[in-house]
């Protein structure tokens, strides 16, 4: 995948409605896989794409499918497009992505996966849906029951094909593909291309456009001295985790990369709330505003600049100590490009990457390209942060001692010494200094941040959401996150959410997983069996006296 020719979404041939949706989402430019895949898919060609989660591959196939379906009317039980995915978590995620991108187009999508009642899926299929996103086992069940008919299918997408094979779906895939018209368009996406995938491609794709990650492109030696660390952390916990990492690292100036404008604004707000001097930088800002931010950054008047790739292009600041990837960049080339901003002039720079456990493959691709190791670290605990702050205070006191000139204060100590032990006096004075320099915002941080252990993301079972092992031990429960459009600004505390869930939805609160309360929204983890009931109940309830929107967490924050 080459990044060479940059094109806009409009240049790729997407229509007005889809373009408006992408702008509203804050997407600034297509990712490499999107640049390469959208045109052939719009032309109706087959496609073989080597792409891992986190490259933007969902939009790469979703946008052309939506455009191709256009205004065609949906027919009962006969979808136009079928997307096959390995897990139910992915079925929900991909279906949510279709929903998001299809706003204003009138195209409908239905996820069908094992574990969910057939009845609900049958009603959805009967009603007529343009696109079905399914796990192979459940798709086959519906085919056998004749509640799904693939004879009108125009396109099939095999998403994460290698994972589907690893989970033993090879035979199911063959049966499903054989039930589709020969004239269909087929797109196959896979993070790896072992011979088994090549063989499926050989048999089921017609003269496909191929998008492959080139092997061994020698970028060795182009990376300056940079300490590279990654934290595996789930999306809902990222901001809190980043806060701690920044507290620990205390960067002189950090450039933090986000994917979208919305993400930039949200993160900049939240970090400002932690007491940092933060500026946002994205393509939605005027040149004048951007110049103002850059001037402040050069003049050391900011601690953190939160930016999109587009806006940060060409930034070159000497005292930039840290580059932070709030998400793994969509291509290894982009990673190399970003971290090249730090470690200038022979100084050691630091690159920090927050990766969703599902994006581990992207990290591997980067290591492969750069021939450098990225160390996987654990998110610092509040204790680590406290210890680090004490170190800073200690160093400041030490510096004062060495510099001398404190004689004028001895009289204070001597007077107090008549009453107190000198050690206690010194300790109280240090405490005063320490508390004065602590700043605000640190109290946000007593929350439990689960982190994923190395390798935990490899554990996945067919039709089970993939979950890492939490620090507190294995948690085999099947948890789903819901989004509640109210947070600390509305005065919401964890107890309010637990209370509402227990009382309004009549659900046992012991099943509740992690709760995150941000300024303008909250995320609650719940056993998937309770989710529908809770969403329904909370929608008609009030929290802190107000009605709030509640839905499954799509990871897209408005
Ligand atoms: P995926 O690889 O499909 O799982 O996508 C990873 C994430 O990137 C999702 O959260 C998308 O919303 C986001 N995304 C996809 N395309 C773009 C884009 N062109 N610009 C910014 N974010 C994007």
Boltz pocket constraint, residues with backbone or C-beta under 6 A from the ligand:
constraints:
  - pocket:
      binder: B
      contacts: [[A, 26], [A, 27], [A, 28], [A, 29], [A, 30], [A, 31], [A, 34], [A, 52], [A, 53], [A, 54], [A, 55], [A, 56], [A, 57], [A, 58], [A, 59], [A, 259], [A, 260], [A, 555]]
      max_distance: 6.0
